[in-house]
Amino acid sequence: MRKAVLVACLLVAACSSANDDQPDGGAIASDEAPFLPPVGEATSATASANASVADALPLDAPSDMEDATRGLLAQIEADSIIASDGTVVWDIAGMSFLEGESPDTVNPSLWRQSKMTAQHGLYEIADGLYQVRGYDLSVMSVIRGETGWIIVDPLLSSETAAASLQLVNDTLGERPVTGVLYTHSHADHFGGVRGVIDEADAEAREVPIIAPEGFSEAAVTENLLAGAHMSRRATLMFGRHLPLGETGHVGSGLGPATAGGTVGLILPTEEVGTETRVIDGVTFEFVNANGTEAPAEFMFYLPEFRALCTAEVATATFHNALTLRGAKARDTLRWSEVIDEVLVKYGDKSDLVFASHHWPTWGAENVERFLRSQRDIYRYAHDQTLRRANGGATIVEAAEALVEPDLGEDVFDTRGYYGTLNHNAKAIYQFYFGWWDGVPANYHTLPPVERASRMVEAVGGAEEAINKGRAAFAEGDYRWAAELFNAVVFDDPDNRDGRQWLASTYEQLGFQAESGAWRSYYLTGAKELRDGIPEGAGANLGNEDFLKAVPTEALFNALAVRYLPEEMEREPYTLNFRFTDTEEDIMVDVGKATAFPRYGARSDDAAATFETTRESFNDLILGKTGAARLALSGRLKVTGDRGAASAFFDALEQPATDFNVVTP
């Protein structure tokens, strides 16, 4: 029997990479086109493009690095953070290459940003207010309450969160955790919670776990329903299989990298909107920011500290209106309005603004400048995309027309280190108009493989397409070269020349990218073309810590997404599920097209009824046990037509976790 596997974590034929048939020296032009360049070398066009960036920007401006290093108290002295099974979940020493001037293989603006996100340790940002940075993609903030530590955003994994809290206790003195805040519903802000507190302790001491309104649903729905696809693309976006170094991963722009380890979730004890709470003697003025960077998100002001936390709504980068891993397009108009709300309400009351990524900004004047420029970059992208669309521009034309706004010569926090103007403009267009650009020919296009085959045929065959691509490559026209080589690969995935040239093209595009996400996506694409899809490139399946926090209704919606109607040969019927430990009932209407779950309902004429505990059902879903074993142990009782029960589970597909992305 195939088991339906729950995707419980957000994060996400080989060809030789040898160049033995090419002369040393790489991209040396012949009369018509260049030779294939050596792997890991920047072409002259890339070196020139990166040099132009360095000439155009005041990269030596010291203010950001001063802020990124200010208040350092202590660092984890080990070279890495190790899981209980001995695996490395965070390579502290691995980012030490980020020194000196940027190499030709890295956009110098991204190099500058990565230097700062790689700074690590425990930092005092105000008296009683601390941050642990550089041990995960996100930042863990720590507030000294009357009796203990209030933890804000306990990172992505329990291992990095535990190591960070240990650093706090070793440096400042051990105190209990007396509150936990999740600023929003993305896993790098709650996944490590079990590293700072366990459920039994939290319940026994009545420790508040506070999250924004709608958190519980938002935190699991995205990951469950679309998690397999998102996780696979997140592998490319975050460069999880790239080596750290000048030709590989240098940083995500939002932070150094995503940590390995165990992702979990303890559901909040309370979800709040715009309201005030006192937690362990500290006053929090929460501001509802739902529908901006995340479906469920809040910011908060700390009047005793004169400090504003902007969560991930305002950070030291232009963020994603639509992340490369895939998500619902975000509302940049509301995003800008929420930033303006805190600018008006708290701008002149704040001596400090800190976020869930990057480093703080100090001083009332700097705080106001930061909030204003953050507000303006999202509003600029929104307004100027719509202005062009309302003038008839298509989705691509609107994006191509956007130029960087003048927000100040030395303003780096609005640059596209994570999101970019180009793809955010497309997301804004999609938010209002959908995926179609209005051109009739683009409404019902051919599938990618068929389109590629016809394109290759139209230019005279694969050899001619490669020649034209090589000519474009020689001119440094990598975007067009990528289209040509990609057509060759999608027409024939085994075309070695096409794969190698496409990999080299992606590599140069990655070397030039200012966005850490773009760089990682391009470079991982190149690596997969050369070496195949690496093991572990897909979803993290079987995360018990996460699954037990998933509401039952959401769990059955996830199972419905895995239903294969073509596998169901029986006439429609219903199934009842009864969880004896949680006293929950679910009826599933199994039909020719859907397996529709109805929470809190029971069918009077169900074909079969399952009685078990939710914990045992979790084990079944995760593949830790089988139905027969559960029944024999007395943990599962099935009454009625066992064949109907088996047919339902047999029709649940196990999602692919390592499907092709850069090849068909």
N, C-alpha and C positions, 0 to 999 in steps of 0.2 A: 504494500500500500504506500503510495506517495504521501508524504506528510507536507502539509502547508507550513512553510517556514515564515516566521514573522521577522520582518526587518526592523531591528530595534535600535539602530544607531544611525545618527545623522551622517556622520562622516563615512563615507565613502571608498600557423607554420611560421617560424622565425626566419628572418633574413639576416645574413651576416652583415656586420657593420664595418667589415674590413674594406680597405681601399687598395688592395694589392695591385689592381690593374691600372692604377692611376699613378702618374709620376709624383715625386715629392714636390711640395710647394703648393698643392691644392688648386685653388681657382685661378689657374693660368689660362688666359684666353687663347684659343686656337683662332684660325681665320674666321670661324663662325660662332663658336660658343665655348664656354669654359669647361675645364675638366671638373669632375666632382670634387668639391673641397674636402679636406680632411675633417673628420669629426671633431667638434670642439673648437674650431678656429673661426674667428670673425673674418668676414670678407672685408675688402677695402671699403665697400659701400656701407657696411654695418659700422666699421670703425669711424668712418666719416660722419654718419648719422649720429652716433653717440657723442662724437667730439662737438658736433653742432649744439647738442643739448647742453653740454658742459659750458660752451661759450655763451649760451643764451640765458643761463640761470645763475644767480648768485649762490652757488653751491657751498661756498665757504662761510656763509652767514652762520655765526656760532650759536644763535639763540636757541634753536631746537635741541642741539646736543647738550647745551647747558641745562635745559629743562629735563632732558632724558636721563641725565646723570645726577641731578640735584637730589640731595637728601639720602644718598646711599648709606645704609647702616650695616648691612651684612650680605654675604652671598653664600649659596650652597657651594661647599668646597669640592665636592666630588665632581668628576668629569661627566657624570650622567645620573639620571634618575632611573632606578631599576625596579621592575615589578617583582612580585613574590616568586614567580617562576624563573627569574633570572634574565628576562628579556629587557632590553633598553626601551623605555618609553619616552625618554627625552635626552638628547645628546647635547649636554651643556657646552662641551668643548668644541662641538662640531661647527659652531658659528664663528670660531676664532679667526677664520680666514678674512673676515671683513675688516681689513686694515688698509691704510694707505689710499692711494688714488684708485679710481675704478678702472678695471681692465676693459679692453675693447669688447669683451663678450657680455658686458652688463651695461644697461642704460645708467649713466652716472647719477641721474636723479633717484632711481630706484636703489642704487648702491648707497647713496646718502641716507635714504629712508631706512634701509635694512641695517645699516650700522647702528641706528638709534633703536630700532625694535629689538636688536640683539643684546642690548644692555640688560643685564639681569641682576636680580637681588631683591632685598627688602629695602624699601624707600620710605622715609618719613616725609609726608607732603604737608602736614600741619601737625600741631601738637595733638596727639591722640588719633591721628588719621594716617593710615599707611597703605602702601600698595606693594604687592609682590608681582614683579614683572619679569618677562624673559624666560619663563618655564612652560609656556603654552602659547597658543594663538592669542588668547585673551589675557586679561589682567584680573587678579583677585585683590579687591580692596578690603581693608580691615579697619574697623572703627572700634575704639576703646569705649566700651560702655561702663556703667557703674560697677558691674560685677564680672564682666567677661568680654569676649570678642564678638562683634557683630560682623559676619562674613558677607561680603557682597560679591556675587558671581564666583562660585567655587570651581572655576576652570572647566576643562573638558573631561578629564579623567581623574579617578579617585587617587591614582598614584601621584600625579603632579600636585593635586590639591593637598594631599597629606604631607608631601615634602615641603610645600609652601607654608602650611600651618606650623609644621615643625620648626621651620626657619624663624617664624614669628615668635613662637614660644621660647626657642633657644636664645633669641636675641633680646626679647622684651620681657620675658618672664611668663611662665605658663598660666593661662587662664582658661576657663571653660568657654565653649561657644554658647552664646546666649541669644543668638538670632542669626538667621540666614535670609538673605534677599536674593532672588533671581530677578535681574532687571528686565529680562525678556526671554522669549521662548525658543532660543537657539541653543543647541546642546553644549557649545563651548562656554555657556554661562550657568549651566546647572549640572552637567554630566559628572563632575567630580565631587558632588555633595557628600557621597558616602566616605570620602576621604577626610571630611572635617567633622562629620557627625553621623551617627547611625540612628535608625528609626526608633529603636527601643529607648535610647538615651534621650532623643528629642521628645518622645512621648512622655517618658517618665518625668522629665524636668519641665515639660510644657514649653519647649523652645519654639518660638514663632518662626515659621518659614513663610515668608511673604513674597508674593508674586503679583504681577499685574492682572487685571480682569481678563478672563479668557485664556489664561496661561495653560491650564491643564489640558484643554482641548487642543490649543495651538501647538503645544510642545510635542504632542504625540501624533496628531493627525497627519501632518506633513511627512513625518518620518515613516509612518505606517503605510499610508496609501501610495506614496510615490518614492519610498525610501530606496528601493533597489536601484532605480534609475539615477536618483540624486547621488547616491553613494558612489556609483561607478564614475559619474562625471566629476564628483568631488575629488576622486583620485587624481584626475588630470589637473583640476583647478588648483589644488594645494601641493602638487608635485610630490606626492607621498612616496613615490618610488624613484625619485631623482636623487642623485648624490648631492650632498651639500658641497658647494664650491663655486668657483668663478664661471664654470660652464654648466652648472646645474642649478639647484635651488639656492637662492640667496635671501629669500624672505617672501612673505605673501603680500606685503604692503600694509596689511592690517595688523600683522604681528609676525614673529619669526616663522612659525610653522604650526601644524596641528600635532598635538601630542598623541602618542599611542596609549595603550592601557585600557582600563575598564570604564565604560560610560554607564552611568546609572541615573536614577531619578527618585527623589522622595517628593511626593506630591505636596504642594503648599498647604499650610493650615489655614491660610487666608489669602484671598485675592482682592486687591485694592484698586481704586480709581484715583481721581484727584481728591485727596483727603490727607489728613494729618494723623500720624501715629507716633506714640512714644514707645521705643524699644530699648529696654535696659537703660532707661534714663536719658536716651538720646532722642531728640525730636526730628522726625522725618516729615517733610512736606512733599507728598507724592504728586506728580504731574502725569496724567494719563497721556501716553504717546502711542497708543494702539494705532495700527495701520500705517506706521512710518517704516522704520527699518525692519520691524517684525510685526506680525499680526497682534501680538500681546507684548506691550513694553511700557515701562514707566521711567521717568527721570525723578530725581528728588533733590530737595534743598535741605541743608543742615544749618539751621540758624545759629546754633551754638558755635559752629565752625566757620560761618560765613562762606560756605563751600557749596557748590552746585555740582551734582553728578549728572552727566548727560547720557549715561548708559552707552548705547551704540548709535544714538541719534546724531551726535556730533562728536567726531573723533578727528585725528590728525590725517585724514585722507578724505577725498570724495568717495562716497560709498557706492554700493550697487543698488540701482533701481530694479535690476533683474540680475541675480547672481548667475555666474557661469555654470554652476552645478544644476541650476534649474530651480525655480520657485514661482510663486505668483508675482506678477509685476506689482511694484510698490508705488504708493501714491506720493509723488514728489511735491505736489502742491501742499498736501497736509504736512508733509515732512518739514517744509520751509515754515509753515505757519506755527507748528509746534515749537520750533527753535525760536521763532519770533516771540512766542508766548513767554518762554523763560527769559529771553533777552529783556523784555519789557518788565517782567515781574521781579527778576532776580539779578539783572545785569549790574545794577548799581549797588546791590547788596552783597556781591560775591567778590571775595579776594582770591578765590581759587575755583577753577573748574577742572574736574577730573572725569574720566570716562572709563569704559570697560575694555578699552584698548589704548595703546600708546601711553603718553606721558601727560602730566597736568600742565595747565597754564596758570601762572601766578600774576597777581596785580589786577586791580579793577579795570584799568584801561585796556590791558591785554585780554582780559576775560570778555569785555564788550566787543573788542575787535574780532576775537575768535568766533563768538556767537554770530556776529553780523556777517562775517565772511562765509561761515557755514550755512547760515540761512540763505545767503545770496547765491551760492553755487547751485543749490537745489532749485531755487526759484528761477534762476537764469536758465538752467537746462530745461525746466518745465515750460517757461514762457516762450523761449526762443524755438523750441521744438514745435510747439503748437502754432506759433506765428508762421513758421515755414510750412507746416502741414496745411494750415488754413489758406495758404497761398498756392496750394497744389502740389507741394513736395511729397514724394513717396517716402516710405520709411527709411530707405537707404539715403536718399537725397537729403532729407532733413538732418540725418546724422552726419553726413559728409560736410554739410554747410556750417555746422557748429564750430566755432573757434573758441579758444580759451578766453574767458572774460578777464578784464583788468580789475583784479581785486587787491592789487598791491604787489610790488616787485618782489618783496621778500616773504610773501604768503605762500607757504608750501602745504598747509593743511587742507587746501582745496584741490590739490593736484590728484591725478588719477592713479594713485598707487594701488588701488583695489578696484573700485569702479572707474569707468572712463566716460568722458563726454560722448564718445561715439556709441558705445553699446547702451549707455543709459538713455540717450536720445531715442534709440530704437525701442527701449522698454517703455518710455513715455508714450511713444506713438502706439505701441501695442496696448497700453493701459486704456487709451481712449478709443482706438479704432480697430483693435484686434491685429491678428498676424498678417492679414492681407493688405497690400498696398494700393488696392483699387484698380490695378492694371488687369484687364481681362485675361491676358495670357498667363498671369501668375496665379490665377484662382485655382486652376486644376492642372498643375504642372505634372510632368512625368516623375515617377519615382527616381531617387538618386542614381541607382545603378543603370536604369534604362537611359536616363538623361545623359549620364557620363558616356555610355557606349555610343550614343548618337553624336555627342559632341566630338568624341575621338574620330568617329567615322567622317564627320563633316570637315575636320581639318586635315584629313588624308591618312588616318591611321595612327597607331600608337607611336611609331618611330617619329613621324612628323610632329605629333603633339609634344613629344619629349624634346625634339629639336627647338621647337618654338618656346618651350618652357626654359630650356637652357639659355636661349638668347635673352629672354626676359630676366633670368637670373643674372646673366652677365651685366645687364644694365642696372642691377639692383632693384628691379621691379618685382619684388618678392610676392606681392599680393596677386598679381596676374600669374606669375610662375606657379604659385600654389594652386590656383584654379586649374591650370593646364595639367599639372602633375597629378592633382587629385582626381581629375577625370580619367587619367590613365589607370590609376590604382583602383578606382571604383569600376572601371570597365574590366580590369584584369588584376585582381589582388596579388597574383603571383608574378607580376611584371617587376623584376628585380630593379631595373633601371628606374622605373617610375617610382618605386618605393624609396630608393636611395635618394633620388633627386627631391622628392617631396619631403623626406626627412631633413635634408640639408636646408631646404627652403624654410620649413618650420623652425629650424634651429636659428637661422638668421633673424626671422621675425621675433623669436623669443629673446634673442640677444639684444634687440632694439627696444623691446617693450618696457615702458615705464611702469605698467601695472604688474605687480607680482603675480596676480592671478593669470593674466594673459601670458606672461613668461612661462609659468609652470605648465599651462595648458599646451602651449606650443612645444616646449621641450619634452614633455611627457609624450605628446603625439609623435615626435621624432623618435623617441626611444622605443615606443611600441612598434613603429614601422620597421625599425632595425632589429629589435630583439623579441618581438611578440608581446602579448599581454602578460604582465608579471603575475605571479601567484599572489592572491590577496588583493586583486585590483578592484574587487566589487564590494558589496555590502558586508557589514559585520553581522553575521547571522547567529542567532542563539544567544542574545544578551539577556540573561536571566534578571539582572538587577533592573534593567529598564522595563522589561515585560511585566513584572509584577506591579508596576505603577501605572500600567496602561488601563484605562477604564474598559470594562467589558464591552460596552457598546462600540467603542473604537476598535477593539480587537476583532469583533465580528464584521465590521465594515472592511477591515483589512483582509479578512478571509474571503469576503465577497469579491474583492478585486482579483483574487487568484482563482476564481471559478472559471472552468472551461466548459461552456454549455455543450460543445460538441462531444464531450466525454460522457454526458449524461444520456443514457439510452432508456431510462425509465420514464414513465409518465410523471407529471408534476406531483409533488407530495410535500408534506411539511415535517419538520423535525423539532422536537422540544429539547432544550438544554436547561438543566437545573443545577446551579452551583450551591451546594449545601452550606459551605462556609460563609459565603457572602449573601446568601438568600436571594439570588438573582435568577430571573427567568428570561430566556431568549427563545423566540420562535424563528426558525429559518424556513422561508417559503422557497423550496427548491423547484425551479422551473426549467423551461427550455432555453431561456435567455439569461436569467439571473438567479442568484441565491440570495434572496432579499431577507435581511435580518430585521426582526421587530423586537426591540428591547422592551422588557417588562411584560411580554405577552406569552400565552400558552395556547396551543392548538388542541381542541377537543378530539380531533381525529388524526393526530400525528401518526405518521408511519412508524416512528420510533422515538423514544425518549432517553436522553442521556442524563444520568445523575452522577455527579462527581464534585470535587472541590475545584475552585478556580486554580489553586496551586497545581493540582494534578493535571488539569487541562493545559496549563502553561507548559508542563513537562512534555505533554503529548505534542503540542504545537512546536516546541523546540526540538523534537526528535530525541529527547532524553529517555523516552520510554515508548512502548507501543500500547495500543488499545487492549490487546490480548493480555499483556502483562499487568496492565492496570486492573482489568477485570478479575484476573486470577488473584490479585492481591487484595481484592475487595474495595479498591479505590474507585472503581467505575462500575456502574450498573446500567445496562442497556435493556430496555424492555421494548417489545414490539418487533418490527421487521429489521433484523440485523443487516440484511442485504441492502436496505435503503440507507442505513447508516454508513455502511462500507462504501456504497456508491457515491455518497456525498464527499467523503474524504478522498476517494480515488479521483474525483473530478477537481481537486484543488491542486493547482500547479505550483511547483517549487520555482520561485523567480530566479531568472538568470542573474548571476552576480559578476560575470566577467565577459559580458557581451562586447562586440566590436563597436568602437566609436570612430576611430580614425580610418578604419577600413570597412567595407561593406559586410 
